[in-house]
Amino acid sequence: MSLRPWVVLVALFGALCLVVTIWVSTDRHPPEWDYANHLERALDCHRTLANPAADRFAEIMGASPFYPPFVICAAGILYFAFPVAALTAQAVTPIPRPVSSPRSSSAPPRSWSSHS
């Protein structure tokens, strides 16, 4: 397997990261709709994790009946290491796709395999 496709992929990902960083640093509009909701939930998760007296698991699981807490709390956990900012929350946006959809992994589905 050639190394060249991976170099191109890493370069494209780096360019995407650069564009998102510039966009988030220059865009001064407040977040809208679902995005604002996700940022608020990430901040609530961060506060829950930071509170030693909280029943953390119950509060996190009960925070949203619709959205699973994994990605939202991933942003909340990043808030311990990085500043509370929209760019920090953007860092976890690639997570849901590979985690929630096994078809997005690099391995082809079984039906494409020559062993079937």
Secondary structure, DSSP 8 states (H G I E B T S, - for coil): --SHHHHHHHHHHHHHHHHHHHHHHH--S---HHHHHHHHHHHHHHHHHH-TTS-HHHHHHHS-SSS-HHHHHHHHHHHHHS-SSHHHHHTTTTSHHHHH-GGGSSS--GGGSTT-
